[in-house]
Amino acid sequence: MKITIVGLGLIGGSIAKALAVSKKHEIYALDVNEDVLLDAMSSGVIRNKAAFEDLTDSDVVYLCMYPEGILDFVRANASHFGKNTIVTDVCGIKTQVYSKIKAVSEENGFIYIGAHPMAGKEVNTFAASDAALYFGASYILIKDNAPKEAFEKLESLAKEMQFGRIVYTTPEEHDKMIAFTSQLPHVLACAYVMSPECPKHVGFSAGSYRDVSRVAKINEVLWTDLFLSNRESLVDEIDILIDNITKIRNAVDSADADELKALLAKSREVKEIYG
Amino acid sequence: MKITIVGLGLIGGSIAKALAVSKKHEIYALDVNEDVLLDAMSSGVIRNKAAFEDLTDSDVVYLCMYPEGILDFVRANASHFGKNTIVTDVCGIKTQVYSKIKAVSEENGFIYIGAHPMAGKEVNTFAASDAALYFGASYILIKDNAPKEAFEKLESLAKEMQFGRIVYTTPEEHDKMIAFTSQLPHVLACAYVMSPECPKHVGFSAGSYRDVSRVAKINEVLWTDLFLSNRESLVDEIDILIDNITKIRNAVDSADADELKALLAKSREVKEIYG
């Protein structure tokens, strides 16, 4: 297949590297950083910088920028996408972005499928990208009336990238789940390291500190965008969390051992059953 | 050295296994579970079940039970400890336990040194214990007027167990730090998995879900004891956390991108500087 990747950061770079493994595809790319394009070419990951024609005759175009950037690019290049080109994205929130891109695709007659590869790292560069980033991860696709063959093509490429499962969902369900599984841990990690004790942790910290604080090494531009694109679901989840922390807090504060034990036992059971 | 370990769970079992590697020591142990003692004997980790005499002539006695159990054991066996025996513990909180054991040691003339090996796992059994559990971890010691040679002996054994650093502190400073580095992540993990979305996470979750929820697989008996033994520091840290989560929540809720970006950037800086 001919594949164009727009944005060679961690996500786009990892897609390019994973699809380059088999040497079966012609891969082109765009990036605002010319050095990254040169790196990707010289390391054999991409064939060349993409031109407008490549948007027209690619089988698949992966849009791997920030949410705002994706929408801007689609609007600016709507007329360049070919009628049989599958345009897909990697955007971590869907409700706000999906319907807008879908509208542009219907108006301009190209195929758009909303997608979210569920993988990441605290470092967001092409240098950190990795052919194995998606190994075992979920590839989430927004189910709609796009051609069946287009979904099959993306599924087949996802298998090449070694995703562990394909999940079909709606934009609303996606954003509700992502608020809990991905955005909330980032909120938590950032709030956690704001404690005045944090700078003194060395010598007193082990695995549980390391794990809960890991994603505090956040890209604040990207995540501000992601959080604000999913305000309602995220605020709901934060409020649920504060409520549950407060329950444990009050049991500790009032030295209510039975209540505290019951709360912790319930959490243990959830974790044991649902992993 | 002759060493007695009381309690062969994850922590005591790992001490036994780590010290058994060199085959230089005579290791004895006690456990309420006879099967665990048989396992430890048949696998060559300990020489035999400990008798009262072993408490008297051991160089070091490691007390590796729950906080309440440690105190009960010290009180019940105060007269059995030898004058040159170093009694030490592994208790995850210090203010409440340390001074009580210290009082018993002064009254009965044995050496007591408060300690906390900063390592753990979500599974709390001898089967899960591991000679390498302490590799690179911190071994925290409460500095006081116990003999210098006793501290040196514990330090030398800690090096055999492959601890990465020895940290000296006070009971108060220890408990304040542990509230933040260890107890708070456990509170968080438990509160996090209480969300109604949690049971549906599969397919939508990746590394950040896994990391923040890991320690929700909690031993509720042990941690109820630990939390309630450190109430004041823990409630303080929970309140600071709720306050910081609320700051992020309000920035998201009011769609204040500048404020949100500034808060996340501050967290990123803390994490980058202090790790």
Interface residues (C-beta under 8 A of the other chain):
Chain A: M118 A119 G120 A137 S138 I140 R165 V167 T169 H174 K176 M177 I178 A179 F180 T181 S182 L184 P185 H186 V187 L188 A189 C190 A191 Y192 V193 M194 S195 P196 E197 C198 P199 K200 H201 V202 G203 F204 S205 A206 G207 S208 Y209 D211 V212 S213 R214 V215 A216 K217 I218 N219 E220 V221 W223 T224 F227 L228 R231 L234 V235 E237 I238 D239 I240 L241 I242 N244 I245 T246 K247 I248 R249 V252 D253 A255 A257 L260 K261 L263 L264 A265 K266 S267 R268 V270 K271 E272 I273 Y274 G275
Chain B: M118 A119 G120 A137 S138 I140 R165 V167 T169 H174 K176 M177 I178 A179 F180 T181 S182 L184 P185 H186 V187 L188 A189 C190 A191 Y192 V193 M194 S195 P196 E197 C198 P199 K200 H201 V202 G203 F204 S205 A206 G207 S208 Y209 D211 V212 S213 R214 V215 A216 K217 I218 N219 E220 V221 W223 T224 F227 L228 R231 L234 V235 E237 I238 D239 I240 L241 I242 N244 I245 T246 K247 I248 R249 V252 D253 A255 A257 L260 K261 L263 L264 A265 K266 S267 R268 V270 K271 E272 I273 Y274 G275
